[in-house]
């Protein structure tokens, strides 16, 4: 089956997180200018982008929260690629421990489907968004999850200054993916999840092209 794209497109001028600057995307070398550098009929484009790390759909490593935590270059690929996944459909603003009752989350990438991505690129996206409670984050940590993703503005409640879910999960080296989209296309189980950022030293966060590959059902 074809991979299911679960990431937003990064575009010039878009706002991902209120208060952070939008990406500036432009030419470093335009096709027109490149024609002077190469043989006739040959041209290239070299793009340039100026953006903060928290742009589009991105992954947080422990270094995002903790100065001595692993940065993006130190995360093992086994924590980012080919993970057994589970989608948990969540209703309401608070995602509590009870939302995970009856779900096998141990050893999996747990993706929280709230449907909030329907507000992407609107003012409503930033207000009253769904979030994971501290108690639920602690439950996921104790259950041995590999990664947690959400299709919302933030995995924590941004109405306050505390960030308990970030602190609990990243403190246990559990990566977080925020601003996901398209989780309605993914079955609850039976898929592998991938969210691999560049191998950047001294960075805690960076955009990812995250996706799911659904396992083929064998004919009986």
Residue pairs with C-beta under 8 A, 6 or more apart in sequence:
1 213
1 214
1 215
1 216
3 194
3 211
3 212
3 213
4 182
4 185
4 186
4 191
4 211
4 212
4 213
4 214
5 182
5 209
5 211
6 57
6 111
6 149
6 180
6 181
6 182
6 183
6 186
6 210
6 211
6 212
7 56
7 57
7 180
7 181
7 207
7 208
7 209
7 210
7 211
8 56
8 57
8 117
8 120
8 179
8 181
9 56
10 23
10 25
10 51
10 55
10 56
10 207
11 23
11 25
12 22
12 23
12 24
12 25
12 26
13 22
13 23
13 24
14 22
14 23
14 56
14 121
15 22
16 22
16 54
16 55
16 56
16 58
16 179
17 54
17 153
17 154
18 126
20 52
20 54
20 55
21 51
21 52
22 51
23 49
23 50
23 51
23 55
24 49
24 50
24 51
25 47
25 48
25 49
26 47
26 48
26 49
27 33
27 45
27 46
27 47
27 48
28 46
28 47
28 48
29 44
29 45
29 46
30 45
31 43
31 44
31 45
32 43
34 43
34 44
34 45
34 46
35 42
35 43
38 44
53 203
53 204
53 205
53 206
53 207
54 205
55 207
56 179
56 207
57 177
57 178
57 179
57 180
57 181
57 207
57 208
57 209
57 210
58 177
58 178
58 179
58 197
58 205
58 206
58 207
58 208
59 72
59 80
59 175
59 176
59 177
59 195
59 197
59 205
59 206
59 207
59 208
59 210
60 166
60 170
60 175
60 176
60 177
60 178
60 204
60 205
61 69
61 70
61 71
61 72
61 74
61 75
61 170
61 175
61 203
61 204
61 205
62 69
62 70
62 71
62 170
62 171
62 173
62 204
63 69
63 70
63 71
63 72
63 74
63 202
63 203
63 204
64 166
64 170
64 204
64 205
65 163
65 166
65 167
65 170
65 171
65 204
66 170
66 171
69 170
69 171
69 173
69 204
70 173
71 200
71 201
71 202
71 203
71 204
72 197
72 198
72 199
72 200
72 201
72 203
72 204
72 205
72 206
73 199
73 200
73 201
73 203
75 175
77 196
79 146
79 147
79 173
79 175
80 147
80 175
80 194
80 195
80 196
80 197
81 194
81 195
81 196
82 192
82 194
83 108
83 109
83 146
83 147
83 192
83 193
83 194
84 107
84 108
84 109
84 192
84 193
85 108
85 109
85 110
85 111
85 186
85 189
85 191
85 192
85 193
85 212
86 103
86 104
86 105
86 108
86 109
86 110
86 111
86 188
86 189
87 111
87 113
87 183
87 186
87 187
87 188
87 189
88 99
88 100
88 103
88 105
88 110
88 111
88 112
88 113
88 188
89 113
89 188
90 99
90 112
90 113
90 114
90 130
92 130
93 128
93 129
93 130
93 131
94 130
94 131
94 133
95 112
95 114
95 130
95 131
95 132
95 133
95 136
96 133
96 135
96 136
97 133
97 135
97 136
97 139
99 136
100 110
100 136
100 139
100 140
100 143
104 189
105 140
105 143
105 144
105 145
106 143
106 144
106 145
107 144
107 145
107 146
108 145
108 146
109 145
109 146
109 147
109 148
109 149
109 193
109 195
110 140
110 145
110 147
110 148
110 149
111 148
111 149
111 150
111 151
111 177
111 180
111 183
111 186
111 193
112 130
112 132
112 148
112 149
112 150
112 151
112 152
112 155
113 151
113 183
113 184
113 186
114 129
114 130
114 150
114 151
114 152
115 151
115 184
116 125
116 129
116 130
116 151
116 152
116 153
117 151
117 152
117 179
117 180
117 181
117 182
117 183
119 125
120 179
120 181
125 153
126 153
126 158
129 152
129 153
129 154
129 158
130 150
130 152
131 150
131 152
131 154
131 155
131 156
131 157
131 158
131 165
132 140
132 148
132 150
132 155
132 156
132 165
133 164
133 165
134 164
134 165
134 168
136 165
137 148
137 155
137 164
137 165
137 168
137 169
138 168
140 148
140 169
140 174
141 168
141 169
141 172
141 174
145 174
146 174
147 174
147 175
147 176
147 177
147 193
147 195
148 155
148 169
148 174
148 175
148 176
148 177
149 176
149 177
149 178
149 180
149 193
149 195
149 210
150 176
150 177
150 178
150 180
151 179
151 180
151 181
151 182
151 183
152 178
152 179
153 178
153 179
154 178
155 165
155 166
155 169
155 176
155 178
156 162
156 163
156 164
156 165
156 166
165 176
166 176
169 175
169 176
170 176
175 195
177 195
177 208
177 210
180 210
186 212
186 214
187 214
190 214
190 215
191 212
191 213
191 214
191 215
192 212
192 213
192 215
193 210
193 211
193 212
194 210
194 211
194 212
194 213
195 208
195 210
196 208
197 206
197 207
197 208
198 206
200 206
